[in-house]
Amino acid sequence: MTDHQQTARRFPAGQWRKLRSLRVRLIAVFAAVALLAAVSASGIAYWLNRDAVLKRAQDTALNDFRVSLSRNVSDLPLNASCPDLATLASNVASSGLTYDVVVVDQAHPECPASSDPTHFTLADVPQALQSTVAKPREITENNPYPYHLYWQRQNLEGHPFVIGGTKVVPNGPTAYMFKSLENERADLNTLGWSLAIATLLALIGSALLAQAASATVLRPVKRLGEAARRLGQGHLDTRLEVEGSVDELADLARTFNRAAESLHEQVEELSAREAQSRRFVADMSHELRTPLTAMTAVTDILEDEAESLDPMIEPAVRLVVSETRRLSDLVENLMEVTRFDAGTAKLVADEMDIADLIMSCIDGRAWYDAVELEAPRGILAVVDPRRLDVVFANLIGNALKHGGSPVRVKVRQTADSVVVEVSDSGPGIPEDVLPHVFDRFYKADRGRARSEGSGLGLSIAMANAQIHGGTITAANGEVGAVFTLTLPLTPPPPPSADGVQDGPAGAAAQDKDAT
C-alpha cells in the first residue's frame, strides 16, 4: 500500500479537504512562524541569561576564594604540618560565601586537607585542572606571576560545581575551591519554564491572530467564490463590491466585474441571435404548413390515381408524393424543436400502463411481426402518452431501419423509475458515432446527403424523455445496439408557468437515420 493510500485511509476525503483549506494553512503558517520566532528568542534569551548567571556566580566565588586565600595563607608557618593545612582550608572556606576548600602540599602528599573531608577530596578535582594549576607560566612583562587561578565546571554526583584552583607560591601549597551551582541551576530551570510558557502563549496568540487575519483575507475570497457560483448558475448580473483602490483584492474584484460584464454582453448577444434563429425557424415552419397542407391533399389524390397514370409519369408522381410527405415530417419536427428551445413544450400527463402504450405504438405502425415485446402489465407511470409514443416510435423505428428484426423491447420497473430497453439484431453503432447519436441533424454516414430521416428524431426523443425527468442512453450490446429509456414513475414539477400553451402534436414523425 502506498503512502498516499495510507494517508487517505487515515483521513477521509472530507477531513482531508478541511486540512487542506486555505484557512487551516494560514493558521498553520502563522503558528509555525510564531513558534520558530518564539523558540529562537527563548533559546537566545535562555543561553544569554545562563552565561550571565553562571559567570556572575563563578566570578564572585573565584574572587572571594582568591582574596580569602591570599589573606589566610600569610598565617601559614613555614614547613606547615597537616593540621596547619587543615586549618588553612577551614579558614579559607569560612569566608562570606559558601564553598569548600581542599589544600594539598608537596611536602605532605599523604595528608590533603579539606574543609569537608566527607564530601570533597583531591580525587574530586579533574586531572586536567590539576595539571594546569601545577604548570608554571613564563614570567614576562605582561605576566609577572608564574601561577594563576584556573577554573572548570564539573558535575559531581549529578550536581553542578565550579572548581577553581591555584598554587600559592612555587614551594607553597595548592588550594582548590568547590562552589555549588545548585541554586543557579534552579534559577535557570525556573527561567526555562517561564520561557516555555511564554512560547506557548505566543503560539496561542499567533493562532488567534492568524484566525483573525485569515477571516479578513478569506472574507473577500468567499464573496468571490459565491459570486462565481451565482454567475455559473446563470445570474449574469452578479457583481462584486470593490473595497479599496490599490490592493490586490480590489484589483481582483474589478477584474471579476469586468469579466462578468463581458460575459453578460456576450451571452445577451448569443441569446438574441438564438432567439432570432428560433423565430426564423418557427416562422418558416409555420409559413410552410399552409402550402404543404394543399400539396399533401394533391399528392394524396395523385397517389390514389397513380396506377391509372401513364407508366412514364407514375415514378415521378410517386417521388413527388414521398418527398412531399418527407418535407411535411421535417416541418413538423422543426416546429417541435423550436417548442423545446423556447421552453413552451408542456406535459399533458396522466397515469398510464407502459405496456399498453408500447403495444399501441407497435399496432399503430404495423410492427407486431418484427418486434418481440417483454412488458408485464401493471407498470404504471405518470406520463404524456403522445410524447411517449414519439419516443417509442423513434427508438423502435430506428432499430428496425438500421438493426433489422427481430427488435426486442423489454420493460422493467425499479424502485422509483421504469426502464425500457430497445435492442436490435444489427451490427451495432460505431464507437465514434455513439457520443453523437442524439445530436441534431447528425447522420452516421456523412456521404448520404439525402435519406429518409431528418436527423432530428432521436434528439426530439431525448427532449421528450428529459421533459418527463428521464433520459435515453445508447450503447452496444452483445448483439446490435441497445437504447435504454429511463423514466421516473412521477415526472418532476413543471417550471414556473409563463402562460404559454403547448403547440399541436407535431412530433409524431420518426427518425430513421440518426444512427
C-alpha positions in Angstrom: 0.0 0.0 0.0 1.4 3.4 -1.0 1.9 6.3 1.4 -0.9 8.2 -0.3 -3.3 5.3 0.2 -2.3 5.0 3.8 -2.9 8.8 4.3 -6.3 8.5 2.5 -7.3 5.7 4.9 -6.3 7.7 8.0 -8.0 10.9 6.7 -11.4 10.6 5.0 -12.0 12.8 1.9 -14.0 15.5 3.8 -11.4 15.8 6.6 -8.6 15.9 4.1 -10.2 18.8 2.3 -10.6 20.6 5.6 -7.0 20.1 6.4 -6.0 21.5 3.0 -8.3 24.6 3.3 -6.7 28.0 3.0 -7.8 29.0 6.5 -6.1 26.0 8.1 -2.9 26.6 6.0 -2.8 30.3 7.0 -3.2 29.4 10.7 -0.5 26.7 10.3 1.9 29.1 8.7 1.3 31.8 11.3 1.7 29.3 14.1 4.9 27.9 12.6 6.4 31.3 12.1 5.4 32.3 15.6 6.7 29.1 17.1 10.0 29.4 15.3 10.4 33.1 16.4 9.4 32.3 20.0 11.7 29.3 20.3 14.6 31.2 18.8 14.0 34.2 21.1 13.6 32.0 24.1 16.6 29.9 23.3 18.8 33.0 22.8 17.4 34.6 26.0 18.0 31.4 27.9 21.6 31.0 26.8 22.4 34.6 27.4 20.9 34.5 30.9 22.6 31.2 31.6 26.0 32.5 30.7 25.4 35.7 32.7 24.1 33.9 35.8 26.9 31.3 35.8 29.6 33.8 35.0 28.4 36.1 37.8 28.3 33.2 40.3 31.7 31.7 39.4 33.4 35.1 39.2 32.1 36.1 42.6 33.2 32.8 44.2 36.6 32.8 42.5 37.3 36.4 43.5 36.3 35.7 47.1 38.4 32.5 47.1 41.4 34.4 45.8 41.0 37.1 48.4 40.4 34.7 51.3 43.3 32.5 50.2 45.7 35.5 50.0 44.6 36.7 53.4 44.9 33.4 55.2 48.0 31.9 53.5 50.2 34.6 55.2 49.4 33.0 58.6 50.6 29.6 57.4 54.0 28.8 59.0 57.0 27.5 57.1 57.2 23.8 56.9 53.5 23.6 57.7 52.1 20.4 59.2 49.0 18.5 58.2 46.9 20.3 61.0 48.2 23.6 59.7 46.9 22.8 56.2 43.6 21.7 57.6 43.3 25.0 59.5 44.1 26.9 56.3 41.4 25.0 54.4 38.8 25.7 57.1 39.8 29.4 57.4 39.7 30.0 53.6 36.3 28.2 53.4 34.9 30.2 56.3 34.7 33.5 54.3 31.4 35.1 53.5 30.5 32.8 50.6 29.6 29.2 50.8 32.1 26.9 49.2 34.6 24.2 50.3 38.3 24.1 50.0 40.9 21.3 49.6 44.6 22.2 50.3 47.5 19.9 49.3 51.2 20.4 49.8 54.0 18.7 48.0 55.8 18.4 51.4 52.9 16.4 52.8 51.3 14.4 50.0 49.9 11.9 52.4 47.6 14.4 54.1 45.5 16.5 51.7 43.4 18.9 53.9 39.7 19.5 53.2 37.1 21.8 54.8 34.6 19.0 54.3 36.5 15.7 54.1 33.3 13.6 53.8 32.3 15.2 50.5 35.3 16.8 48.8 38.8 15.3 48.4 41.6 15.8 45.9 40.2 12.9 43.9 37.2 15.1 43.0 39.4 17.6 41.2 39.7 16.9 37.5 43.1 15.8 36.4 43.2 18.4 33.6 42.7 21.1 36.2 45.4 19.7 38.5 47.8 19.6 35.6 47.0 23.1 34.5 47.3 24.5 38.1 50.7 22.8 38.7 52.2 24.0 35.4 54.1 27.4 35.8 53.8 30.1 33.1 56.7 32.0 31.7 57.3 35.3 33.5 57.2 38.2 31.1 56.5 42.0 31.2 52.7 41.2 30.8 52.8 38.1 33.1 54.6 38.8 36.4 53.3 35.7 38.1 54.1 32.0 37.2 51.0 30.6 38.8 47.4 31.7 38.1 43.9 30.8 39.3 42.1 28.4 36.9 38.6 27.0 37.0 36.4 24.3 35.5 32.7 23.4 35.6 32.1 19.9 36.6 29.2 17.7 37.7 29.8 15.8 40.9 27.3 13.0 41.6 24.8 14.8 39.4 25.2 18.2 41.0 26.9 21.2 39.2 30.0 22.7 40.7 32.6 25.3 39.6 36.0 24.0 40.7 38.8 26.6 40.9 42.5 26.0 41.9 45.8 27.9 42.2 49.3 27.4 43.6 50.1 30.0 46.2 53.9 30.2 45.7 56.4 27.9 43.9 57.1 25.9 47.0 53.8 26.5 48.8 50.6 24.6 49.0 47.9 24.3 46.2 44.3 25.1 47.1 41.1 24.1 45.3 37.7 25.5 45.7 34.3 23.7 45.2 31.4 26.1 44.7 27.9 24.5 44.2 25.8 25.9 41.3 22.6 24.2 42.5 20.9 27.5 43.2 21.9 28.9 39.8 20.6 25.7 38.1 17.2 26.0 40.0 17.0 29.7 38.8 17.8 28.6 35.2 15.2 25.9 35.4 12.6 28.4 36.5 13.7 30.7 33.7 13.4 27.8 31.2 9.9 27.0 32.3 9.0 30.7 32.1 10.3 30.9 28.6 8.4 27.7 27.6 5.2 29.1 29.0 5.9 32.4 27.1 6.5 30.4 23.9 3.2 28.5 24.4 1.3 31.8 24.9 3.0 33.2 21.9 1.8 30.2 19.9 -1.7 30.5 21.1 -1.7 34.3 20.4 -0.3 33.7 16.9 -3.1 31.1 16.2 -5.7 33.7 17.3 -4.1 36.4 15.3 -3.9 34.0 12.3 -7.6 33.2 12.7 -8.5 36.9 12.7 -6.1 37.6 9.7 -7.5 34.6 7.8 -11.0 35.8 8.3 -10.1 39.2 7.0 -8.3 37.7 4.0 -10.8 34.9 3.2 -13.9 37.0 3.5 -13.4 38.6 0.1 -12.3 35.3 -1.3 -15.5 33.7 0.0 -17.6 36.5 -1.6 -15.7 35.9 -4.8 -16.5 32.2 -4.7 -20.2 32.9 -4.0 -20.3 35.4 -6.9 -18.6 32.9 -9.2 -21.2 30.2 -8.3 -24.1 32.6 -8.9 -22.5 33.5 -12.2 -22.2 29.9 -13.1 -25.9 29.4 -12.2 -26.9 32.0 -14.8 -27.2 35.1 -12.7 -25.2 37.2 -15.1 -25.9 40.5 -13.2 -23.8 39.3 -10.3 -21.1 41.9 -9.4 -18.6 42.3 -6.5 -18.4 45.4 -4.4 -14.9 46.9 -4.8 -13.4 47.8 -1.4 -10.2 49.8 -1.5 -8.4 51.2 -4.5 -4.9 49.8 -4.9 -4.8 46.5 -3.0 -4.8 43.1 -4.8 -8.2 42.1 -3.6 -9.8 45.3 -5.0 -8.0 44.6 -8.3 -9.3 41.0 -8.3 -12.9 42.3 -7.7 -12.6 44.8 -10.6 -11.2 42.0 -12.8 -14.1 39.8 -11.9 -16.6 42.5 -12.6 -15.1 43.2 -16.0 -15.2 39.5 -16.9 -18.8 39.2 -15.7 -19.8 42.3 -17.7 -18.1 40.9 -20.8 -19.7 37.5 -20.3 -23.1 39.2 -19.8 -22.8 41.1 -23.1 -21.7 38.0 -25.0 -24.5 35.9 -23.6 -27.0 38.5 -24.4 -25.7 38.8 -27.9 -25.8 35.0 -28.3 -29.2 34.8 -26.8 -30.5 37.4 -29.2 -29.1 35.6 -32.1 -30.5 32.3 -30.9 -33.9 33.9 -30.4 -33.8 35.3 -33.9 -32.8 31.8 -35.3 -35.7 30.2 -33.4 -38.1 32.8 -34.6 -36.9 32.3 -38.2 -37.3 28.5 -38.0 -40.7 28.8 -36.3 -41.9 31.4 -38.8 -40.6 29.4 -41.7 -42.2 26.2 -40.5 -45.5 28.0 -39.9 -45.5 29.6 -43.3 -44.7 26.2 -44.9 -47.5 24.4 -43.3 -50.2 26.1 -45.4 -48.8 25.2 -48.8 -47.8 21.8 -47.5 -51.3 21.1 -46.5 -52.5 21.8 -50.0 -49.6 19.9 -51.5 -50.4 16.9 -49.3 -54.0 16.9 -50.3 -53.0 17.0 -54.0 -50.4 14.2 -53.5 -52.9 12.0 -51.8 -55.2 12.3 -54.9 -52.2 11.7 -57.2 -51.2 8.6 -55.2 -54.7 7.2 -55.4 -54.7 7.7 -59.2 -51.0 6.6 -59.7 -51.9 3.2 -61.1 -54.1 4.7 -63.8 -51.4 7.2 -65.0 -49.0 6.8 -67.8 -46.2 4.4 -66.8 -43.7 7.1 -67.7 -45.3 9.5 -65.3 -46.0 7.1 -62.4 -42.5 7.1 -61.0 -42.4 10.9 -61.0 -45.8 11.1 -59.2 -44.7 8.6 -56.5 -41.4 10.6 -56.0 -43.4 13.8 -55.5 -45.7 12.0 -53.0 -42.8 10.6 -50.9 -40.8 13.9 -50.9 -43.9 15.9 -50.0 -44.5 13.7 -47.0 -40.9 13.8 -46.1 -41.0 17.6 -46.2 -44.1 17.7 -44.1 -42.4 15.5 -41.5 -39.4 17.8 -41.5 -41.5 20.9 -40.9 -43.4 19.2 -38.0 -40.1 18.2 -36.5 -38.6 21.7 -36.8 -41.7 23.1 -35.1 -41.4 20.7 -32.3 -37.7 21.5 -31.9 -38.5 25.2 -31.6 -41.0 24.5 -28.9 -38.4 22.7 -26.8 -35.8 25.5 -27.4 -38.4 28.2 -26.5 -39.4 26.2 -23.3 -43.0 26.1 -24.4 -43.3 22.3 -24.6 -45.7 21.2 -21.9 -46.7 17.8 -20.5 -50.3 16.6 -20.6 -49.6 13.8 -18.2 -51.8 11.0 -16.9 -51.2 7.7 -15.2 -50.7 5.1 -17.9 -49.7 1.5 -18.3 -46.4 1.5 -20.1 -47.1 -1.9 -21.7 -50.3 -0.6 -23.2 -48.5 2.5 -24.6 -45.9 0.3 -26.3 -48.5 -2.1 -27.8 -50.4 0.9 -29.1 -47.3 2.3 -30.8 -46.4 -1.1 -32.4 -50.0 -1.8 -33.5 -50.5 1.7 -34.9 -47.4 1.2 -37.2 -48.0 -2.5 -38.0 -44.7 -3.6 -36.4 -46.1 -6.5 -34.5 -44.4 -9.1 -36.7 -41.0 -7.6 -36.3 -41.0 -6.7 -32.6 -40.6 -9.0 -29.6 -42.2 -7.4 -26.6 -41.4 -8.4 -23.0 -43.6 -5.9 -21.0 -45.5 -7.0 -17.9 -48.7 -5.2 -17.4 -49.3 -3.2 -14.3 -46.2 -0.9 -14.5 -47.9 2.4 -14.1 -46.2 5.8 -14.6 -47.5 9.4 -14.9 -46.5 10.3 -18.5 -47.7 12.2 -21.5 -48.9 9.4 -23.8 -48.5 11.5 -27.0 -44.9 12.4 -26.2 -44.0 8.9 -25.0 -45.4 7.5 -28.3 -42.9 9.7 -30.1 -40.1 8.3 -28.1 -41.1 4.6 -28.7 -41.7 5.3 -32.4 -38.3 6.7 -32.9 -36.4 4.1 -30.9 -38.2 1.1 -32.4 -38.3 2.5 -35.9 -34.6 3.3 -35.7 -33.8 -0.3 -34.6 -35.9 -1.7 -37.5 -34.3 0.6 -40.0 -30.6 0.1 -39.1 -30.5 -3.1 -36.9 -33.2 -5.2 -38.5 -35.7 -7.6 -37.0 -36.2 -9.0 -34.6 -36.2 -5.9 -32.4 -36.6 -6.8 -28.7 -38.4 -4.4 -26.3 -38.0 -5.1 -22.6 -39.7 -3.2 -19.8 -38.8 -3.4 -16.1 -39.5 -1.4 -13.0 -37.0 -0.2 -10.4 -37.7 1.4 -7.0 -38.7 4.8 -8.4 -38.4 4.5 -12.2 -39.4 2.5 -15.3 -36.7 1.3 -17.7 -37.4 0.4 -21.4 -34.6 -1.3 -23.4 -34.9 -1.4 -27.2 -32.3 -3.7 -28.8 -31.8 -4.8 -32.4 -30.0 -7.6 -34.3 -27.8 -5.4 -36.3 -24.0 -4.6 -36.4 -24.3 -2.1 -33.6 -23.2 1.6 -33.5 -19.6 2.6 -34.4 -17.7 3.8 -31.3 -17.1 7.2 -32.9 -20.8 7.7 -33.6 -22.1 6.8 -30.1 -21.4 10.2 -28.5 -23.3 12.0 -31.3 -26.4 9.8 -31.8 -28.7 12.4 -30.0 -27.2 15.4 -31.8 -29.5 17.3 -34.1 -29.1 16.6 -37.8 -26.4 14.1 -37.1 -26.1 11.2 -39.6 -23.6 8.4 -39.2 -23.0 8.2 -42.9 -21.8 11.7 -43.9 -21.8 10.6 -47.5 -25.6 10.3 -47.6 -26.7 13.8 -48.5 -30.3 12.7 -48.7 -32.1 10.0 -46.7 -35.5 9.2 -45.3 -34.6 10.7 -41.9 -34.1 14.3 -41.0 -31.5 13.7 -38.2 -33.9 15.2 -35.6 -35.9 12.2 -34.4 -33.5 11.0 -31.7 -32.9 14.5 -30.4 -36.6 15.0 -30.2 -37.0 11.7 -28.4 -34.3 12.7 -25.9 -36.1 16.1 -25.3 -39.4 14.3 -24.7 -37.6 11.9 -22.2 -36.0 14.9 -20.4 -39.3 16.8 -20.1 -40.5 13.8 -18.2 -37.4 13.9 -16.0 -35.8 10.9 -17.6 -33.1 10.2 -20.1 -32.0 7.9 -23.0 -28.7 6.2 -23.4 -27.2 4.4 -26.4 -24.7 1.5 -26.2 -23.7 -1.7 -28.0 -24.9 -4.9 -26.5 -23.8 -8.5 -27.2 -25.7 -8.3 -30.5 -26.7 -5.0 -32.0 -27.4 -1.6 -30.5 -29.2 -1.0 -27.2 -31.2 2.1 -26.4 -32.3 2.5 -22.8 -35.1 4.8 -21.8 -35.3 5.6 -18.1 -38.3 7.5 -16.8 -39.3 8.4 -13.2 -42.7 7.0 -12.1 -43.8 10.6 -11.4 -42.4 13.4 -13.6 -40.8 16.4 -11.9 -42.9 19.5 -11.1 -43.1 21.9 -14.1 -41.2 25.1 -14.0 -42.9 28.4 -13.2 -45.7 28.8 -15.6 -45.5 31.6 -18.1 -48.9 31.1 -19.6 -47.7 29.7 -22.9 -49.6 26.6 -24.1 -48.1 23.7 -25.9 -48.4 23.6 -29.7 -50.1 20.9 -31.8 -48.8 17.3 -31.8 -46.2 17.7 -34.4 -43.6 15.3 -33.1 -45.1 12.0 -34.2 -42.6 11.6 -37.1 -39.9 9.1 -36.5 -36.2 9.4 -37.5 -34.6 6.5 -39.3 -31.1 8.0 -40.0 -29.8 9.1 -36.6 -27.7 6.1 -36.0 
